Amino acid sequence: MPTEPTMLQNSTLDFLGNLARNNNREWFNTNKTAYLAAKEDVEAFTAALIREASRFDPLLADLLPKNCLFRIYRDTRFSKDKTPYKTHMGLWLCPSGRNSNGPGYYLHITPGASFLAGGYWMPPADDLKAIRQEIDYNSTALKQLLEANSFRKYFGGLDEEHALKTAPQGYPKDHPEIALLKLKSFTVSHPFKDMVLTTPKAARTVAAGWAALAPLNQFLRSATDVASQQF
């Protein structure tokens, strides 16, 4: 039985680059065959990524590649930008599915600006409360994984773009872990050059980055799983 492709084809990046320069329905419809080929390529690559990622996160093993890819069509109803298509392809590996917002693993594919990412983006109020509670009770575990060499090799630290300006309700402003408690998302990212994704070791390279953030996802899952059992 043939194995899944372990890298992306250059033609997929070429398609996305051309789409960025011709983001209109007429061009897209004329080049629909190229789009379908690119989509099939990314889906096949996703199968290899699932296989690799399942080695360190077995909860991903049963995911179907087609259920991990995001649509290329943009929702322009509430946006000033009316271009109809995304100029990237994205995939999300999460045990509870593509449309869930739990801890997971993301790959963003676009010429010149591809990156991997992961963690828990903007958790809902109950989960955010549970994560902050776990930080309050068990900050040592989180700081140890954030300071691990395997983590710091890929990520400088947690993203801070959604941090509160003041202490969250229930925590003093001089709390020793106030910087972590102010976060509203718990995510990280790591950029890639195009050539990384088009070499035979691409799937293993992406999975290695995800493996470095897997302990973070486990910490976040543990915090929110415990919270869900309390209701």
N, C-alpha and C positions, 0 to 999 in steps of 0.2 A: 504493500500500500504506500503510495507516495506521501512524503512528509510535506508540511506546509512551507511556503517560502519564508526564509528567515530575514528577508530584507525587502525594502520597497524598490520598485522600478523607477528609474530616472524619469520615465514618461509620466508618472503620477505627479511628480514635482513640476514637470513641464506644463501639464494641464492646469495645475493650480496657478502657476505663474501667468499663463495665458488668460485664465479666468480673471485674475486681478486686473489685467489690462483691458478686458472686454466684458465687464460685468453687466450684461444685459441679456434679456431673454432670447433675442434673435441669434446672438452668437452662441449661447448655450444650446439652443435647440439644434443649431447646425452642427455643433460638436458633441452631441449627446452620446455618440459612440465612444468618444474619448473619455467622457465623464464616467460612463458605465464601466469602462476598462479600469479607470483609476479607482473607482469604488470597489470593484472586485479585487484589485490588488491590495487595497487597505484592509479589506475583510479577510483575505488570506493571511496577511501579515498579522492581523489581530489574533487569528487562530494560533500562530506561533507564539505570540506574546502571552496568550492565556496559558499555553503549555508551560512556558518558562516561568511565569509568575506563580503558577500553581505549586511550584516546587517549594516556595517559601510562604505561600498563602493558599492552603488547600481549599478554602472556601470559594475560590474563583474557578475551580476545576470544571464545574458544570455550566459555565457561561457559554452562550452561543455567540459567535463573532458578530452576526448580523444584529444582535440585540445590544451590542456595545458601541456601535457607531452612531454619531449624531447626524441629523439631516443636514444637507448642504443648503437647503432653502431657508432664507431668513424670514422671520416674522417682522414685517415692516409696519404693522398697524400703528404702533405707538412710537415709531422712530423717525427722526428727521432724515436719516440716511435711508433712502428708498432703493438702494441697490438690492437686487433680488436674491443674490447668492453670497454665501460665506466664501471667503477666499482661502480657507483652510479646511482640513478634515480633522475631526477630533474623535477620540474614542475614550470610553470611560469603563474601567473594570471595577465593579462593585458587587459584592455578593447578592445584594437585593435589587440589582438591575440598573440599567442606564438612566432611568428617570428618577432614581432614588437619590437622596442627598446625604447618605451616610459616608463614612470614611472609605476612600477608594484610591484608584490610580488613573491618571489622565495622560494622554499623549496628544499633543497639538502639532499638526503637520502643515507647514507652509514654507515656501522657499525663503531661505534666509532668516527665518525666525521660528524654527521648530523648538519645542521644549517638552520635557516631561514634568509632571507635577503630581501632587497627591495630598491626602489629608482630608479634612472635613471643612468644606466651604460654607460659611454662614449657617451653622446649625440652628434649628428652631429653638425656641426659648427653653423648653424642657431639657433638651440635650445640652444646650449651652450652660444651663445651670448645673447640670450633672458634671460636665467637664470642669467647670470652675471649682466645684466642690472637690473633685478628685485632685485638682492642682493644689487646693488648700490643704487637703489631707495627705497627699502623697507627691509633693513636688519633686522629691529626690529622684523618683523613678523617671519622671519626664525630663528633668535636667540631665540625668545620666545618658538617656538615649539621644538627646539633642547635642551632647558633647562627645558622643562616640566618634571615633575616627572614621568609621564607615559612613556616618551621617554627614560629618563635616567635609568629607571628600567631595560630596555633591552639592551640599546646601550650606549657605552661610548661617542660616537660622530660620525661624518661622517668619512668614510674611507678616508685615505689620500695617498693611494699608487700611484695614478695617478696625483698627484699635480705637477704643474709647479714649476720650481726652481726660476723663475723670474716672475715679474708681467705680467699679460696678456696685450696684445696690447690695448692701450687706457686708461689704469689705472695706476696711479702713484704707485711707490713701497711703499710709506708711506700711502696708502689708509687705513682707519681704519678697513676695512673688507678684507684686502689683503689675509689673510689665506683662507677665503671662496672663494674669487675670483680666487685664484690659482688652485682650484680644477677642474679636468677634468671629474670627475664622482661624483655623489651625491648619495652614497649608504651607507647602514648600514648592519650589520649582527649580529646574536646571535646564539651561539652553543646550541645543545641539547644532552643529554644523550640518549642512545638507548631506555631506559625504558619509557621515556616521550612519544615516538611515538607509543608505544605498550600498552598504558593504555587507558581505555574507554574515557578519557577526552582529548585525543590527538588533535582532530580537534579544540576544543575550546582553547587549550593551544597554538597551532600554530597561530590561528586566533587572539589571544590576543596580541601576538608579532607583528603581521601585523597591528593590530589596532593602536598600539603605533607609527608605522611609517606612518600611513595613512595621517596625517597632512602634512608630508614631501612630499608625493606624490601629495597632493592637491596643495601645494605651487608650485611644479615643473610643474604640469599640467597647473595651472593658468598662469604661466610665459610663457610657450610654446604655449598655446592656444591663448593668446593675440598676440604673435608674428605671428602665422599662419594667423590670421585675417588681418594682415597688408599687406599681399601679394596677 
